[in-house]
């Protein structure tokens, strides 16, 4: 039996009143005043940090159906929009739920291709790298990262020369990095074998580290 559609379908914009950062999403409901602010990753973090009272939702546009709503969100939340400095969206709009395993595979492959295309966008790349650095700093401030880092520290000239001399001796298969590469996802850096790269990019990992 098909699921009954909700009464209202609209595109909304939730803004952090303290920072000016915003999130654009779609919502279907029978009650316009249901208090829904959105479910984006960065938006959830913003609400948790600053509180619901410092976020305001405004309805941008009403649509006649859920299908029209998805199409419209895809038009509004595009690559150009998510690359903007104050936009908290991390992916283009209009994505629906998973229907079956075949759909899941197609979505995963499509997401990998989309991610590669987005990563070629310099502004998007800068944004993601900046977010990762920002999150790591916040995790340090909140005491969630227990290990020390090299932030604000420098190697001595003697240490630099020693590391350089050792690196020059490590070539080809003698180099510990030979046949490997770094990947990153959600602040986590991981070193993997080159032949595993395709598998991990399908899971949302990006080549490189921050």
N, C-alpha and C positions, 0 to 999 in steps of 0.2 A: 504494500500500500504506500503510495507516494507521500512524502512528508508535506504537511500543509505549510504554505509559505507564511511568513510573518506579515504583519500589516504594513509596517514602514521599512523602507530601504533607503539609506542615505550615506553620503560621504561626509565625514566629520574631520575636524582639525582640533587636536588637543594641544594647548600651549602651556609651557612652564612659565608662569607669571614672573618668576624671579630671573630666569636666564634668557627668556625669549625663544628658547628652542621649542620646536613643535613636531608633532607626529600626525600624519594624515592616514586615515583608514576608512574601512567600510563597516557598516553595522546594520543588521536586520533585527527588528524587535516589534513587539506589540505595544510597548510602552516607551515613548520618546524620552520620558523623564526617568529612565532606569539607572542613571548615574554611570553608565559605561563610559570609560575614558580611553580604552584601547588596550592592546595586549603585546605591543612591540617590545623587544628585549630592552632597548635603551629607554623606552617610555616607562616600563615597569621599574627599572632602576631609578629613574628620575622621580617617580611617585613614591617609591620606598624611601628615597633620600630626603625629598622635600615635602612630602605629604600631599594628599589629594586636594587639600584646601588651596594649595599653590598651583593647581592645574585647572585650566578652564577648557571645556569642550564647546565648539560651535559647529552647527550643521552648515555645511557648504552647499550641498545639493541633494535633492530627493530624486529617487529613481522608482520606476514602476515595478521592478522585479529583481530577484537576486541575481539573475543572469545579466541583466542590464547594469546592475550595481558592480559586478566583477569587471565587466568591460570598461566601465567608466573609471574605476579605480586604477586600472592598468594604464589608462590614458593620462591620468593626473599624476600618479606616483611612478614616474618614469626615471630613467638613468640621470637625466638632467636635474630632476627634483632631488633625488637622494644624494647627489653630489654637493648640494648646497650646504654651507657651513652650519646653519642652525637646524637643518632637517635631521630628525632622529630616526627616520626610516632607513633600514639597511638593505632592503630588497624592493624590487618593483612590485606594484600592486596587482590585484586580480587573480592571485593564486587560490585555487579551491582545495578541498580536502582530497584524500586518497581514496580511490574506488576499490582497487584490488592490487595484487602483487605486480601485475604487468604495468598498471598505471604508475605504481611506485617506482619501478625501474625507469620508466620513461621520464618521470618527474626528476629522478636523481640524475639521469644523464643530461636532461635539459638544464638542471640547476648547475651542473658542472660546466656546461658550455656557456651558460649565462654568466657564471662567476668569472670565467676566463675573459669574456668580453668586457665585463665591468672592470676587471683588474687592469685592462689596457687603458681605461680612463684615468688619466693622471690625477685629477681632482678626487675621484673616488678612492684611488689608492692612498693618497695623502690622508684622506678622511679616516680610512680604516686603520692605518698605521698610527695616526694621532689618537684614535679612540683606544687602541690597544695600550699605548703608553699611558694615557689618562687613567684607564682602568687599573693598570699595574700600580700607578702611584696611589690611587685610592685604596687598593688592597693593602699596600704598605701602611698607609695612614690608619686603616681600620685594624691593623694587626693580623690580617688574614694570611700574609706572606711571612713565614717564619725565618726563612734563610736570608743571609746577607747578600747584597749585590755589589757591583762595582761602581754604582752611581756616585759621582763627585770624587772619584778616586783616580789616581794616575800611576802608571808604571814608571819606575825609575829608568834612567837611560841605560843603566847596566842590565836591567831586566829586559828591556826592549831589544838590546843587542843579542842577549842570550837566546830569546825566543826567535829572533830573526835567523840566527845561525842554525838553530835546530830545525826551523822550517825549511831552510835551504837544502838540508840533508834528506828531507822527507819528500821524495818524488815518486810518482806512479803508485804502484801497489804498496810502497813503504809508507805512504801518507795515510794517516788514520781516516782522512776524509775521502779517500779514493772510492769511487763508486757509490757515494752517498750524497744526500742533499738535505737541506733543512726545510721544514714545512711549519706553518703556523695556523692556529684556529682558536678563537676565543682566549687570547692571551697566552696560549700554550705553544711552546716551540718543541719540535720533535725532529730528530735526525733519523732518516730512513734510507733504505737502499733505493737507487735510481729506478729499478724495475718495479718498485711498489708505488711510485708516484701517481700513476693513473688511478689505482685503487683508492688512494687517499683523497685525490681531488674529487672523486665521485661522492665522497663523504663530506665535502665542504672545506677541505684543507687547502691552503694556498702555499705555493712554493715560495721560500724565503723565510726569514724570521725577523722578529721585532724585539 
